[in-house]
Amino acid sequence: MNVKCEWLVLVCLSLFSGSWLLGAEDEWVFWSPREEACPDHVERKDGGRTKTGSFVIESGLGEHWIGCWQRQFAVRGGGYYQFTAWRMHRGVKNVRRSVVARVLWKDVKGNALKWPEPAASGYNKGVAPVAEPEYPADHDSGEGQWGRFDDILEAPPGADFAVVELYLQWAGNARVEFCDVSLKAVDAPKPRRVKIAAVHLQPKEGRQPADKPPQFAQALAQAGKQGVDLVVLPETLTYYGTGKRMDECAETVPGPSTAYFGKLAREHSLHVVAGLIERDGKTLYNVAVLIGPDGELIGKYRKVCLPRGEITAGLTPGHDFPVFETQIGRIGMMVCYDGFFPEVARELSNRGAEIIAWPVWGCNPLLAAARACENHVYLVSSTYTEASQKWMISGIFDHFGDVLARAEEWGTLAIAEVDLNKPARWNSLGNFRAQIPSHRP
């Protein structure tokens, strides 16, 4: 028989009045914000993957249901912890929104805590942000299969407890079973420092497509000397300044330009992103290519959002948003007009992009900042726009939408070193990137 929410008010008061009555460290309790929204729930002594016990939540008709199993774990402030929780769901229409794990940090009195490092940006810039709830990464395996939440979390200074919450919410006639929940101390993860760069250059010399790639050789050599890991070049670079039609500048991918940039990438040990025009039979695409430090083509992205000029030039839009796993991190690409539409960067973020490389003829830099901060990605833009125009820049935008570096003189580089393992914590939102999967529509 399922347990009802007879102690609901007591637990609500304990969580939100400042007293700390959640229970013993190894005791699981159930919480719901409203009795009429409280789903059925039961602890099964013989449930779970290994039949050693589990915690079940079941809902009836309607979408008003919300409730979670809770337990507090003792932690040491400043330490790192491997969080794992297994679960199996059935009848859940939108798993990423309805089956959620959350971790809250508290001291022994139940007080909220703060991070020691001041916020780098935002309305409370310079103020230590509150340690907001954490949302561990979800590794779903599909209905009726055991999937897991799994992440390494940093406990803020002063933390005595981590309160683990396992939710079923907003799903009717649904069931989820949780088991094997653990929070184990681990070593701090090693930084993943990556040096990223944008080239600011107009390849004006020559009237043939083949004249254009060599004009970037010096910038790529400079990037190699400075230890850059990824360098981004501008859009349709073999077309710029030729006076030709786009179809006259199109080439296969792989083809002569990828071979040329592959040689330079291998010589200088770089990842290179370049904007080209691709010919695939009779079809033309505005494309960004990603080349690895071994000189080989890793992949390409065909521009999805086409402006009027490219449509009338006979180009065709792409259909997919690939993200490429590389030795420096997960890289996605978009091209120029894509930046006017939030869906492109969001889909790349949904697919795990940590860096978005953006060859861009010109765009509103406010949109670049928005694409970076709304997805908590590093955005690297390379443009033909003159710096004096106060418009699009060749630069690097961080998770707050701030510019880490920009290049203003032609032929120069914007370079920034970032740590892909370091979360950006906003005041009032915490690590927003971790919340995107469960909060976005």
Secondary structure, DSSP 8 states (H G I E B T S, - for coil): --B--TTHHHHHHHHHSS---S--TT--EEE-S-GGG--EEEEETT-STTSS-EEEEE--SSS--EEEEEEEEE--TT-EEEEEEEEEEES-S-HHHHEEEEEEEE-TT----B-SS--SSSTTTTS--B---B---EE---TTS-EEEEEEEE--TT--EEEEEEEEES-TT-EEEEEEEEEEEE------EEEEEEEE----S-SSGGGSGGGGHHHHHHHHHTT-SEEE--TTTTTTTS-S-TGGG-B-SSSHHHHHHHHHHHHHT-EEEEEEEEEETTEEEEEEEEE-TTS-EEEEEE-SS--HHHHHTT--------EEEETTEEEEE--GGGGG-HHHHHHHHHTT-SEEEEE-S---HHHHHHHHHHHT-EEEEE----GGG-S--EEEE-TTS-EEEEE-STTEEEEEEEETTS--EETTTEEHHHHHHHH--
